[in-house]
Amino acid sequence: MWRETKNKCRPETNKISNNRLRLVVAIVFLLSGALIYKLFSVQIGQCDLYTALASSQHQVYSQLAPERGKIYLSENIDGQEKLYPLATNKDFASIYAVPKEIINPREVAEKLYAFFDEPYLDTKTIKENASSTSASIPSSTTSETSFNTASSTKEKIIDNYLKKLDKPGDPYESLDKKLGTDDLLKLFAFLASTSSAPVTADDLELRNEQVVYKKGATTTKFVLPGFGFDLQKYRYYPEKEIGSHILGFVSNADNQEIGKYGLEEFFNDELTGKAGSLKSEKAGQSNTIIVNDREYVKPENGSDLVLTVDRNIEFVACEKLKEAVKKHGADGGSVIIMNPKTGAIIAMCSVPDFDPNDYKDVSNIRVFNNPVTFDQYEPGSVYKTVTMSIAIDQNKVSPSTTYNDPGELMITGWNKPIRNSDFDTKGGHGVVDMNFVLENSLNTGAIFAMRQVGPTVFADYIKNYGFGEKTGIELGSESSGNIGNLLKSKVREIDAATASFGQGIAVTSLQMIMPYQAIANKGVMMKPYIVKSIIHNDGKCEEMQPQQLRRVISAQTASTMSAMLVNVVEKGHSNKAYIQGYYIGGKTGTAQIPTPGGYLKGQYIHTFIGIAPIENPSFVMLTKMDSPKDVTYAEGSVVPLWKDIADFILKYYQVPKTRD
């Protein structure tokens, strides 16, 4: 029995052993298959990947940044054009701290405050803040309060530095400071200097992106524990605020320069250029670059822009605008000066402005928008020139056409009378002609002229003048204005009536100067432009040609309107624009500022547009001011400003006088 049992059990043992053997063989087979598949995948299927990974161990690839194109202003000296950079590129150092190397963080923080902040701290503002927040404090304690406020501000700034410097073991902290090379040497000398071992910036110089002592041909590295810098080119604007709205600025994101606003944005692709590249091999442990085996793509620098803007006129216009805005306590203002024969912009500026070198310091980004092309406003009586030109061009009125001025009118669709601005003091003027209408800026006269052509024809001319659409100037962020009330299939009389004297519609300053440009150019409207030429990387110069848009009024109408505008300056509200020796033509506008449900009380936008000299115009200029506080009408604010700038231009251009 035992043998039978044993014999019966033996086949079971063999069966288990065979199964185990088969399992082992299967596992070995699967592992071998997986290994073969992996080898195939690596050597064949992913050959390119691993080749690239291997190459990265012994190849160097560098992107070569192009230099951004420059933007130039021009100046005419003895018939020769000289260019000045309005936007260029300059080496700047980005300063960083190495906190682990700083022994006395508090002392260093105080030095940083003394260098960067103390010279520019606005103590006047601090005093004003102190007095305004504590008006009830006796005068004897005012100086103490101001001192405490200044001390508090100082401590806050020093504490901010300490948050970055007092970090033992920290190898890097950006100070968010960007300095020119001269200021970099001043900073390093200031930080290193002690009473026992003074150091001055004159002792140092920058060589091969290192600060060294000045010792002839021998280079001794200057060591400043705890600080370093990265040197690279940044966008630089030598004229600072001058032309800031024309330019915009350049921001750096992920080491890439991107133009924002103005020309920097509009021409970003042309200014940026094309990046190049360099791929080289490394050899040995020293990683020496083998230059014989490389791929090199040369970067293409950006194109340069040469503007139509005259440097001297731009500077004078901007400075006089700032003075006038400050004098009258206005919220802002603008100046545009244009060559009426070509449409070229001679000068353009607005306040408030900004320094594009320090655009990050601007608290309200609305400042970046160019008010000349972006802001829309109701122009007021300066628009009556447009209305009068339409009626004259249609042969419906002439300068001698008369009507009976009642001083106020009721218009269908409006529940109260529309009055002349002088109605309260003079009432109706009786029978007057169209010259009188412009000279005295009568709203009823503008409505009379509009009625002679009818709302539909009036609206068609308004569109032909370019209102309600962008001019296409190369500055970006341009508004279209709003003449929606005049675009309906049937224009209401009330809408045409208010538009006839510049209310109920919205325009930009650039749109508003264009009808005057056309009048000065014998009725032909030119496209406004600000880039005179583009100098490409290969040296080729692409000249921008003046572009005729269309004829908006006849040459005869333009001549008639020019004479009427001279009368306005000689006899009317614009007499402060008179310049001895010249015939000047122009028109003022004092416009109410719309608000939901009506207009702001006691606040106005002042505009004056003038042409000089009227016989052979050298320029047409718009001056505008927002809510001046000390004068009610434009003749007291923007007209004197216009005259100051115009007088300079006439002398600068050496325009001969044509009258006594």
Stockholm file with secondary structure:
# STOCKHOLM 1.0

chainA/1-660         MWRETKNKCRPETNKISNNRLRLVVAIVFLLSGALIYKLFSVQIGQCDLYTALASSQHQVYSQLAPERGKIYLSENIDGQEKLYPLATNKDFASIYAVPKEIINPREVAEKLYAFFDEPYLDTKTIKENASSTSASIPSSTTSETSFNTASSTKEKIIDNYLKKLDKPGDPYESLDKKLGTDDLLKLFAFLASTSSAPVTADDLELRNEQVVYKKGATTTKFVLPGFGFDLQKYRYYPEKEIGSHILGFVSNADNQEIGKYGLEEFFNDELTGKAGSLKSEKAGQSNTIIVNDREYVKPENGSDLVLTVDRNIEFVACEKLKEAVKKHGADGGSVIIMNPKTGAIIAMCSVPDFDPNDYKDVSNIRVFNNPVTFDQYEPGSVYKTVTMSIAIDQNKVSPSTTYNDPGELMITGWNKPIRNSDFDTKGGHGVVDMNFVLENSLNTGAIFAMRQVGPTVFADYIKNYGFGEKTGIELGSESSGNIGNLLKSKVREIDAATASFGQGIAVTSLQMIMPYQAIANKGVMMKPYIVKSIIHNDGKCEEMQPQQLRRVISAQTASTMSAMLVNVVEKGHSNKAYIQGYYIGGKTGTAQIPTPGGYLKGQYIHTFIGIAPIENPSFVMLTKMDSPKDVTYAEGSVVPLWKDIADFILKYYQVPKTRD
#=GR chainA/1-660 SS CHHHHHHHHHHHHHHHHHHHHHHHHHHHHHHHHHHHHHHHIIIIITHHHHHHHHHHHHEEEEEECCCCCCEEEEEEETTEEEEEEEEEEEEEEEEEECGGGCSCHHHHHHHHIIIIIGGGCCHHHHHHHHHHHTTTSCGGGHHHHHHHHHHHHHHHHHHHHHHHHCCTTCCCEEEEEEEEHHHHHHHHHHHHCCSSSCCCGGGEEEETTEEEECCTTCCEECCCTTEEEEEEEEEECTTTTTTHHHHCEEEEETTEEEEESHHHHHTHHHHHCBCEEEEEEEETTTTEEEEEEEEEECCBCCCEEEEEEEHHHHHHHHHHHHHHHHHHTCSEEEEEEECTTTCBEEEEEEESCCCGGGGGGCSCGGGGSCHHHHCCBCCGGGGHHHHHHHHHHTTSCCTTCEEEECSEECCTTCSSCEECTTHHHHCCCEEEEHHHHHHHTCHHHHHHHHHHHCHHHHHHHHHHTTTTSCCCCTTSCCCCCBCGGGSSSSCCHHHHHHHHTTCSCBBCHHHHHHHHHHHHTTTEEECCBCEEEEECTTSCEEECCCCEEEECSCHHHHHHHHHHHHHHHHHSTTGGGCCTTSCCEEEEEEEEEEETTEEEEEEEEEEEEEEESSSSCSEEEEEEEECCSSCSSGGGTHHHHHHHHHHHHHHHTTCCCCCC
#=GC SS_cons         CHHHHHHHHHHHHHHHHHHHHHHHHHHHHHHHHHHHHHHHIIIIITHHHHHHHHHHHHEEEEEECCCCCCEEEEEEETTEEEEEEEEEEEEEEEEEECGGGCSCHHHHHHHHIIIIIGGGCCHHHHHHHHHHHTTTSCGGGHHHHHHHHHHHHHHHHHHHHHHHHCCTTCCCEEEEEEEEHHHHHHHHHHHHCCSSSCCCGGGEEEETTEEEECCTTCCEECCCTTEEEEEEEEEECTTTTTTHHHHCEEEEETTEEEEESHHHHHTHHHHHCBCEEEEEEEETTTTEEEEEEEEEECCBCCCEEEEEEEHHHHHHHHHHHHHHHHHHTCSEEEEEEECTTTCBEEEEEEESCCCGGGGGGCSCGGGGSCHHHHCCBCCGGGGHHHHHHHHHHTTSCCTTCEEEECSEECCTTCSSCEECTTHHHHCCCEEEEHHHHHHHTCHHHHHHHHHHHCHHHHHHHHHHTTTTSCCCCTTSCCCCCBCGGGSSSSCCHHHHHHHHTTCSCBBCHHHHHHHHHHHHTTTEEECCBCEEEEECTTSCEEECCCCEEEECSCHHHHHHHHHHHHHHHHHSTTGGGCCTTSCCEEEEEEEEEEETTEEEEEEEEEEEEEEESSSSCSEEEEEEEECCSSCSSGGGTHHHHHHHHHHHHHHHTTCCCCCC
//
